[in-house]
Amino acid sequence: MGAEGSKQLEDSMFQLKFTAKSMNRLSKNAEKESREQERKVKKSLENGNVEMARIYAENAVRKKNESINYLRMSAKVDAVASRVQSAYKMKGVRASEHLSVSHSMKNVVNSLEKAVSSMELQKISETMDKFESQFEDLDVKTS
């Protein structure tokens, strides 16, 4: 279990950090699209096209909310990855818990990859909540 489980855990942590960065990038892209929609609102209003301005404004608000949601999920994924990494580095995780963490991480990373590929924030959020719950249970066991 030692080296193989360790490698698997490191791969999972890398994948979580990569997912966090990807979500951060998606957040920035959505923010950029929001600013573009705001620019279109101003231009439409200058041209006297109120209905188009309203549509662009709705798009801008939706993109801004999307950006915030991606940023929130990025922070959540990064926090979980950091918690796992610190527990692993401090060797506070015994062999039996290490197996449990590795197994949980593998499941979480697989679920996250599926959710991220489909870009369903709800699934990503549910997966992260489930893993945080499992990790908190592990914290209690190791205390």
C-alpha positions as CSV (number, residue, x, y, z in Angstrom):
1,M,0.0,0.0,0.0
2,G,2.8,2.4,0.9
3,A,4.4,3.8,-2.3
4,E,1.4,3.0,-4.5
5,G,-1.1,4.6,-2.2
6,S,1.2,7.6,-1.7
7,K,1.5,8.1,-5.4
8,Q,-2.2,7.7,-5.9
9,L,-2.8,10.3,-3.2
10,E,-0.3,12.7,-4.7
11,D,-2.0,12.3,-8.1
12,S,-5.4,13.0,-6.6
13,M,-4.1,16.1,-4.8
14,F,-2.5,17.3,-8.1
15,Q,-5.9,16.7,-9.9
16,L,-7.7,18.7,-7.2
17,K,-5.3,21.6,-7.5
18,F,-5.6,21.4,-11.3
19,T,-9.4,21.5,-11.0
20,A,-9.3,24.5,-8.7
21,K,-7.1,26.4,-11.2
22,S,-9.4,25.4,-14.1
23,M,-12.4,26.8,-12.1
24,N,-10.5,29.9,-11.4
25,R,-9.8,30.3,-15.1
26,L,-13.4,29.8,-15.9
27,S,-14.3,32.4,-13.3
28,K,-12.0,34.9,-15.0
29,N,-13.5,34.1,-18.4
30,A,-17.1,34.6,-17.1
31,E,-16.0,37.9,-15.6
32,K,-14.6,39.0,-18.9
33,E,-17.8,38.0,-20.7
34,S,-19.8,39.9,-18.1
35,R,-17.8,43.1,-18.8
36,E,-18.3,42.6,-22.5
37,Q,-22.0,42.3,-22.0
38,E,-21.9,45.5,-19.9
39,R,-20.1,47.3,-22.7
40,K,-22.9,46.1,-25.1
41,V,-25.5,47.5,-22.7
42,K,-23.9,51.0,-22.8
43,K,-23.6,50.9,-26.6
44,S,-27.2,49.8,-27.0
45,L,-28.4,52.5,-24.6
46,E,-26.4,55.1,-26.5
47,N,-28.1,53.9,-29.7
48,G,-31.5,54.1,-28.0
49,N,-32.2,50.4,-28.2
50,V,-33.6,49.8,-24.7
51,E,-34.8,46.2,-25.3
52,M,-31.4,45.0,-26.5
53,A,-29.8,46.8,-23.5
54,R,-32.1,44.9,-21.2
55,I,-31.1,41.6,-22.8
56,Y,-27.4,42.4,-22.5
57,A,-27.9,43.5,-18.9
58,E,-29.5,40.1,-18.1
59,N,-26.6,38.3,-19.7
60,A,-24.1,40.5,-17.8
61,V,-25.8,39.6,-14.5
62,R,-25.9,35.9,-15.3
63,K,-22.2,35.9,-16.3
64,K,-21.3,37.8,-13.2
65,N,-23.1,35.2,-11.0
66,E,-21.5,32.4,-13.0
67,S,-18.1,34.0,-12.3
68,I,-18.8,34.2,-8.6
69,N,-20.0,30.6,-8.4
70,Y,-16.9,29.3,-10.2
71,L,-14.6,31.3,-7.9
72,R,-16.5,30.0,-4.9
73,M,-16.1,26.4,-6.1
74,S,-12.4,27.0,-6.9
75,A,-11.8,28.1,-3.4
76,K,-13.7,25.1,-2.0
77,V,-11.7,22.6,-4.1
78,D,-8.4,24.3,-3.2
79,A,-9.3,24.3,0.5
80,V,-10.0,20.5,0.4
81,A,-6.8,19.9,-1.5
82,S,-4.8,21.9,1.0
83,R,-6.4,20.1,4.0
84,V,-5.6,16.7,2.5
85,Q,-2.0,17.8,1.6
86,S,-1.3,19.2,5.1
87,A,-2.7,16.0,6.8
88,Y,-0.6,13.9,4.5
89,K,2.6,15.9,4.9
90,M,2.3,16.0,8.7
91,K,1.9,12.2,8.7
92,G,-1.1,12.6,10.9
93,V,-2.8,10.1,8.7
94,R,-2.1,6.5,9.8
95,A,-2.0,3.6,7.4
96,S,-5.7,2.6,7.7
97,E,-6.9,6.2,7.4
98,H,-4.4,6.8,4.6
99,L,-6.2,4.0,2.7
100,S,-9.5,5.7,3.5
101,V,-8.3,9.1,2.3
102,S,-6.8,7.6,-0.9
103,H,-10.1,5.8,-1.6
104,S,-12.1,8.9,-0.9
105,M,-9.8,11.1,-3.0
106,K,-10.0,8.7,-5.9
107,N,-13.8,8.7,-5.8
108,V,-13.9,12.5,-5.4
109,V,-11.5,13.1,-8.2
110,N,-13.4,10.8,-10.5
111,S,-16.7,12.5,-9.6
112,L,-15.1,15.9,-10.0
113,E,-13.7,15.1,-13.4
114,K,-17.1,14.0,-14.6
115,A,-18.8,17.1,-13.1
116,V,-16.2,19.5,-14.4
117,S,-16.3,18.0,-17.9
118,S,-20.0,18.6,-18.0
119,M,-19.6,21.9,-16.2
120,E,-22.4,21.2,-13.8
121,L,-21.7,23.4,-10.7
122,Q,-24.4,21.6,-8.7
123,K,-22.7,18.2,-9.1
124,I,-19.3,19.7,-8.3
125,S,-20.7,21.3,-5.2
126,E,-22.4,18.1,-4.1
127,T,-19.2,16.1,-4.6
128,M,-17.2,18.7,-2.6
129,D,-19.7,18.7,0.2
130,K,-19.6,14.9,0.3
131,F,-15.8,14.8,0.5
132,E,-15.6,17.5,3.1
133,S,-18.0,15.5,5.2
134,Q,-15.8,12.4,4.8
135,F,-12.7,14.4,5.6
136,E,-14.3,15.8,8.7
137,D,-15.1,12.3,9.8
138,L,-11.5,11.4,9.3
139,D,-10.4,14.4,11.3
140,V,-12.5,13.2,14.2
141,K,-11.1,9.6,13.9
142,T,-7.5,10.8,14.0
143,S,-8.0,13.2,16.9
